[in-house]
């Protein structure tokens, strides 16, 4: 399995550590940056790169890291077909894949420590989508919501 990984300046150190771990778990890593801790890095740039890599088939799943995980999660979920969640516990990291076919794990480097991050990545990568009818039905509803709102401009978007 190939994993796209990306992080802004706040997640840079954690990204470097997790990229090594992912390789140790016999997965290929597509490192989309940041490639150094640069305070002017912006999480939306890395979120888009990871999401795009998945949509283009360059990676099967992704891992994103920013300070809280929230900004990167919001940004990558704007990409149709991406199902990302901030996970700070192992249950959510594997259940998000098993039930919701989550394809991007988002972590907050200022919220969790390195050992928990490694545990979450292990749980996420070991999980497989169940394909159960109830989960397929729910995902179809999620996809329908996404399609309904693709052309609607948010009232909160900058003009």
MOVEN-V640200 format. One record per backbone hydrogen bond with DSSP energy under -0.5 kcal/mol. CO is the residue of the C=O (numbers start at 0). NH is the residue of the N-H. Records with the same first field share a line. If there is no record, write none. Layout:
CO->NH  NH
//
This chain:
0->27
1->59  60
2->29
3->62
4->31
5->64
7->10  11
8->11
10->14
11->15
12->16
13->17
14->18
15->19
16->20
17->21
18->22
19->23
20->24
21->26
22->25
27->2
28->30
29->4  31
32->6
35->37
36->38
37->40
41->44  45
42->46
43->47
44->48
45->49
46->50
47->51
48->52
49->53
50->54
51->55
52->57  58
53->56
60->3
61->104
62->5
63->106
64->7
65->108
66->109
68->72
69->73
70->74
71->75
72->76
74->77
75->78
77->79
78->81
82->102  103
84->86  105
88->92
89->93
90->94
91->95
93->96  97
94->98  99
95->99  101
96->100
97->129
102->61
103->84  105
104->63
105->86
106->65  108
107->110  111
112->116
113->117
114->118
115->119
116->120
117->121
118->122
119->123
120->124
121->125
122->126
131->134  135
132->136
133->137
134->138
135->139
136->140
137->141
138->142
139->143
140->144
141->145
142->146
143->147
144->148
145->149
146->149
148->151
153->156
//
